[in-house]
Amino acid sequence: MATLKEVQSKIVSVKKTRQITSAMKMVATSRLRGSQLRMEAFEPYASKFAEVLGSIAGKSGEDASPLLVPREEVKKVALILCTSDRGLCGGFNNSLIAKAEKLIESELAGKDVSIICFGKRGRDWAKKSPSPIEAEYLGVVGGNIDFSVASTSGQKMIDSFLDGAVDEVYLIYSQFENMAKQIPTLKQVLPIPSLADVVGEAEEVAAEEGEFLPEHICEPSSDALLGEMLPKNIFIQIYDALLQTSTSEHAARMRAMENATKACEDMVNELQTIFNKTRQAGITSDLMDIVGGAEALKG
């Protein structure tokens, strides 16, 4: 049985850990609020852009842009993986990495896969995987994300696709549903599946707002405008994925630190019970010694 000093030392250690996890929870809550505000502020722009793009796509043909044309044979695939730079957020990063591993082992089996990493956790995993790292962006997710990061990485993917260096591009990120639910999501970025999907997505956005997809007068032609807007749509998808992943990371860390704080409180209560029992046993033993000594003197 542990001594009183050992139990008391464990209680002090767990209380210090509880202070740390409680402070980290407060920091994560503060960062979550800022990240969620940025994500919500970007939604109106993304919705309006999807609305205009869907209207123009309805007037254009499937050959309006080379970004719409799929390859006859897919050999080289680029995978954009969005993870966090730091840990202590539960199974957040593991779920995203598991999503990437499953995709590579199943749908992309036998193809040359290169990885574009947003975040150190994804980069560390990619270093151990057989797939080469094409680019890495560290210190992006979790902070104040600049749109230029999404446009720069997206333009590189577009150039690689147009040059034939890449046949398909996929994006894996964490979609923020609420404080308790973040969903690892897979999305095909290039080639853009079809104009019907673009129009359908815009109609869904309009339906959610209780509106109809409006008609827009195009100047110049709808094909010319579509050729300019489709690359920007890719930038928006990457930027939105980074915002969603950043918000999901802070929510996951806040929940993980909350659970850790509760676990520390439970451990303190258990250790306090052990301390009291150990102290009571020690007092009882001392009393027995005193009584035994007194009886011996009487004899």
C-alpha positions as CSV (number, residue, x, y, z in Angstrom):
1,M,0.0,0.0,0.0
2,A,1.3,3.5,-0.9
3,T,2.5,5.7,1.9
4,L,0.8,9.0,2.8
5,K,3.7,11.0,1.2
6,E,3.4,9.2,-2.1
7,V,-0.3,9.6,-2.3
8,Q,-0.1,13.3,-1.4
9,S,2.6,13.8,-4.0
10,K,0.3,12.2,-6.7
11,I,-2.6,14.5,-5.7
12,V,-0.4,17.6,-6.1
13,S,0.8,16.3,-9.5
14,V,-2.7,15.6,-10.8
15,K,-3.9,19.0,-9.6
16,K,-1.2,20.8,-11.5
17,T,-2.1,18.8,-14.6
18,R,-5.7,19.8,-14.1
19,Q,-4.7,23.4,-14.1
20,I,-2.8,23.0,-17.4
21,T,-5.7,21.2,-19.1
22,S,-8.2,23.8,-17.9
23,A,-6.0,26.6,-19.2
24,M,-5.6,24.9,-22.5
25,K,-9.4,24.5,-22.7
26,M,-9.9,28.2,-22.2
27,V,-7.3,29.0,-24.9
28,A,-9.0,26.6,-27.4
29,T,-12.4,28.1,-26.6
30,S,-11.1,31.6,-27.4
31,R,-9.4,30.5,-30.6
32,L,-12.5,28.5,-31.6
33,R,-14.7,31.6,-31.4
34,G,-12.4,33.6,-33.7
35,S,-12.0,30.8,-36.2
36,Q,-15.7,30.2,-36.3
37,L,-16.4,33.9,-36.9
38,R,-14.0,33.8,-39.9
39,M,-15.6,30.7,-41.2
40,E,-19.1,32.2,-40.9
41,A,-18.0,35.5,-42.4
42,F,-16.7,33.7,-45.5
43,E,-20.0,31.7,-46.1
44,P,-22.0,34.6,-47.7
45,Y,-19.2,35.2,-50.3
46,A,-18.9,31.5,-51.1
47,S,-22.7,31.1,-51.4
48,K,-23.0,34.1,-53.7
49,F,-20.1,32.9,-55.8
50,A,-21.7,29.4,-56.1
51,E,-25.0,31.1,-57.1
52,V,-23.4,33.1,-59.9
53,L,-21.2,30.2,-61.1
54,G,-24.2,27.9,-61.2
55,S,-26.2,30.4,-63.3
56,I,-23.4,30.9,-65.8
57,A,-22.7,27.1,-65.9
58,G,-26.3,26.5,-66.9
59,K,-25.6,28.5,-70.1
60,S,-22.3,26.9,-71.0
61,G,-21.2,23.6,-72.6
62,E,-19.1,20.9,-71.0
63,D,-16.1,21.9,-73.1
64,A,-16.1,25.5,-71.8
65,S,-12.9,24.9,-69.8
66,P,-10.1,22.3,-69.8
67,L,-10.6,22.0,-66.0
68,L,-13.9,20.1,-66.8
69,V,-12.4,17.5,-69.1
70,P,-11.5,14.2,-67.3
71,R,-8.4,12.2,-68.3
72,E,-9.0,9.0,-70.3
73,E,-6.5,7.2,-68.1
74,V,-5.7,8.3,-64.6
75,K,-2.1,7.5,-63.6
76,K,-1.0,10.4,-61.3
77,V,-3.1,11.7,-58.5
78,A,-2.4,14.6,-56.1
79,L,-3.9,14.5,-52.6
80,I,-4.3,17.7,-50.5
81,L,-4.4,16.7,-46.8
82,C,-5.5,19.2,-44.2
83,T,-4.5,18.5,-40.6
84,S,-3.3,20.5,-37.6
85,D,0.2,21.6,-36.6
86,R,-0.3,20.6,-33.0
87,G,-1.6,17.6,-31.1
88,L,-3.7,17.2,-27.9
89,C,-6.9,17.3,-29.9
90,G,-8.1,13.7,-29.4
91,G,-8.5,11.6,-32.6
92,F,-8.9,14.7,-34.9
93,N,-5.7,14.1,-36.9
94,N,-5.9,10.3,-36.8
95,S,-9.4,10.3,-38.4
96,L,-8.1,12.5,-41.3
97,I,-5.0,10.4,-41.8
98,A,-7.1,7.2,-41.7
99,K,-9.3,8.8,-44.4
100,A,-6.2,9.4,-46.6
101,E,-4.8,5.9,-46.0
102,K,-8.1,4.3,-46.9
103,L,-8.3,6.4,-50.1
104,I,-4.8,5.5,-51.2
105,E,-5.2,1.8,-50.4
106,S,-8.6,1.4,-52.1
107,E,-9.6,3.8,-54.8
108,L,-6.1,5.0,-55.7
109,A,-4.4,1.6,-55.5
110,G,-1.8,1.2,-58.2
111,K,-1.6,4.9,-59.1
112,D,1.2,7.4,-58.4
113,V,0.0,9.5,-55.5
114,S,1.7,12.6,-54.3
115,I,0.7,14.5,-51.2
116,I,0.3,18.2,-50.5
117,C,0.3,18.7,-46.7
118,F,-1.3,21.5,-44.7
119,G,-0.2,20.9,-41.1
120,K,2.7,19.2,-39.4
121,R,0.7,16.1,-38.3
122,G,-0.1,15.3,-41.9
123,R,3.4,16.0,-43.0
124,D,4.9,13.7,-40.4
125,W,2.6,10.9,-41.5
126,A,3.4,11.5,-45.2
127,K,7.1,11.2,-44.5
128,K,6.6,7.7,-43.4
129,S,4.3,6.7,-46.3
130,P,5.5,5.6,-49.7
131,S,3.8,8.5,-51.4
132,P,6.1,11.5,-52.0
133,I,5.4,15.0,-50.6
134,E,4.9,17.5,-53.4
135,A,4.5,20.5,-51.1
136,E,4.0,21.3,-47.5
137,Y,2.4,24.4,-45.8
138,L,3.1,24.6,-42.1
139,G,1.7,27.1,-39.6
140,V,-1.4,27.7,-41.7
141,V,-4.2,25.7,-40.1
142,G,-5.2,26.9,-36.6
143,G,-4.3,30.5,-37.1
144,N,-5.5,33.5,-39.2
145,I,-5.6,31.9,-42.6
146,D,-4.8,34.1,-45.6
147,F,-6.6,33.6,-48.9
148,S,-3.3,33.9,-50.7
149,V,-2.3,30.5,-49.3
150,A,-5.3,28.8,-50.9
151,S,-4.9,30.7,-54.2
152,T,-1.2,29.9,-54.4
153,S,-1.5,26.2,-53.7
154,G,-4.6,26.0,-55.9
155,Q,-2.9,27.6,-58.9
156,K,0.0,25.1,-58.6
157,M,-2.5,22.3,-58.8
158,I,-4.3,23.9,-61.8
159,D,-0.9,24.3,-63.6
160,S,0.1,20.7,-62.8
161,F,-3.3,19.5,-64.1
162,L,-3.1,21.5,-67.3
163,D,0.5,20.5,-68.0
164,G,-0.4,16.8,-67.5
165,A,1.7,16.3,-64.5
166,V,-1.4,15.4,-62.5
167,D,-4.6,13.6,-63.7
168,E,-6.8,14.1,-60.6
169,V,-6.7,16.1,-57.4
170,Y,-8.5,15.2,-54.2
171,L,-9.0,17.2,-51.0
172,I,-9.3,15.7,-47.5
173,Y,-10.4,18.1,-44.7
174,S,-12.5,18.1,-41.6
175,Q,-16.0,19.6,-42.0
176,F,-17.3,21.4,-39.0
177,E,-20.8,20.4,-38.1
178,N,-21.0,21.6,-34.4
179,M,-18.9,21.6,-31.3
180,A,-19.2,17.9,-30.8
181,K,-19.1,16.7,-34.4
182,Q,-16.4,17.1,-37.1
183,I,-16.6,14.9,-40.2
184,P,-13.5,13.9,-42.2
185,T,-14.6,14.8,-45.8
186,L,-13.2,13.8,-49.2
187,K,-13.8,16.0,-52.2
188,Q,-12.6,15.8,-55.8
189,V,-11.1,19.2,-56.9
190,L,-9.8,18.4,-60.4
191,P,-11.1,17.7,-62.9
192,I,-14.3,19.5,-61.8
193,P,-16.9,16.6,-62.0
194,S,-19.4,18.3,-64.3
195,L,-21.3,21.5,-64.9
196,A,-24.5,19.7,-63.7
197,D,-22.9,19.3,-60.3
198,V,-21.9,23.0,-60.3
199,V,-25.5,23.9,-61.1
200,G,-26.9,21.4,-58.6
201,E,-24.7,22.7,-55.8
202,A,-25.8,26.3,-56.5
203,E,-29.5,25.2,-56.6
204,E,-29.0,23.5,-53.2
205,V,-27.5,26.7,-51.7
206,A,-30.4,28.8,-53.1
207,A,-33.0,26.3,-51.8
208,E,-31.5,26.5,-48.3
209,E,-32.0,30.2,-48.4
210,G,-35.5,29.9,-49.7
211,E,-34.7,31.4,-53.1
212,F,-34.5,30.4,-56.7
213,L,-31.3,30.3,-58.8
214,P,-31.4,33.7,-60.6
215,E,-30.5,34.3,-64.3
216,H,-27.5,36.5,-65.0
217,I,-26.7,38.5,-68.1
218,C,-23.2,37.6,-69.2
219,E,-20.7,40.1,-70.7
220,P,-18.5,38.7,-72.2
221,S,-19.8,35.2,-73.1
222,S,-20.7,32.7,-70.4
223,D,-17.9,30.4,-71.6
224,A,-15.3,33.1,-71.2
225,L,-16.6,34.0,-67.7
226,L,-16.7,30.3,-66.7
227,G,-13.1,29.9,-67.7
228,E,-12.2,32.7,-65.3
229,M,-14.5,31.6,-62.5
230,L,-13.7,27.9,-62.3
231,P,-10.1,28.4,-61.1
232,K,-11.4,30.9,-58.4
233,N,-14.0,28.3,-57.4
234,I,-11.1,25.9,-56.7
235,F,-9.4,28.5,-54.6
236,I,-12.6,29.0,-52.6
237,Q,-13.0,25.3,-52.0
238,I,-9.4,25.0,-50.6
239,Y,-9.8,28.1,-48.5
240,D,-13.1,26.9,-47.1
241,A,-11.6,23.5,-46.3
242,L,-8.8,25.3,-44.4
243,L,-11.3,27.3,-42.4
244,Q,-13.4,24.3,-41.7
245,T,-10.4,22.3,-40.6
246,S,-9.1,25.1,-38.3
247,T,-12.5,25.5,-36.6
248,S,-12.8,21.7,-36.2
249,E,-9.3,21.5,-34.7
250,H,-10.1,24.1,-32.0
251,A,-13.4,22.4,-31.2
252,A,-11.7,19.0,-30.9
253,R,-9.0,20.3,-28.7
254,M,-11.5,22.1,-26.5
255,R,-13.5,18.9,-26.0
256,A,-10.3,16.8,-25.4
257,M,-9.1,19.3,-22.7
258,E,-12.5,19.3,-21.1
259,N,-12.5,15.5,-20.9
260,A,-8.9,15.6,-19.6
261,T,-9.9,18.1,-16.9
262,K,-12.8,15.9,-15.8
263,A,-10.5,12.9,-15.7
264,C,-8.1,14.8,-13.5
265,E,-10.9,15.7,-11.1
266,D,-12.0,12.1,-10.9
267,M,-8.4,11.0,-10.2
268,V,-8.0,13.7,-7.4
269,N,-11.2,12.4,-5.8
270,E,-10.0,8.8,-6.0
271,L,-6.5,9.7,-4.6
272,Q,-8.1,11.7,-1.8
273,T,-10.1,8.6,-0.8
274,I,-7.0,6.5,-0.8
275,F,-5.2,9.2,1.2
276,N,-8.0,9.2,3.8
277,K,-8.0,5.4,4.0
278,T,-4.2,5.2,4.3
279,R,-4.2,7.9,7.0
280,Q,-7.0,6.1,8.9
281,A,-5.1,2.8,8.7
282,G,-2.0,4.5,10.0
283,I,-3.8,6.1,13.0
284,T,-5.5,2.8,13.8
285,S,-2.1,1.0,13.8
286,D,-0.6,3.7,16.1
287,L,-3.5,3.3,18.5
288,M,-3.1,-0.5,18.5
289,D,0.6,0.0,19.4
290,I,-0.3,2.3,22.3
291,V,-2.9,0.0,23.6
292,G,-0.6,-3.0,23.3
293,G,2.2,-1.1,25.2
294,A,-0.2,-0.1,28.0
295,E,-1.4,-3.7,28.4
296,A,2.2,-4.8,28.5
297,L,3.0,-2.4,31.3
298,K,0.0,-3.5,33.3
299,G,1.1,-7.1,33.0
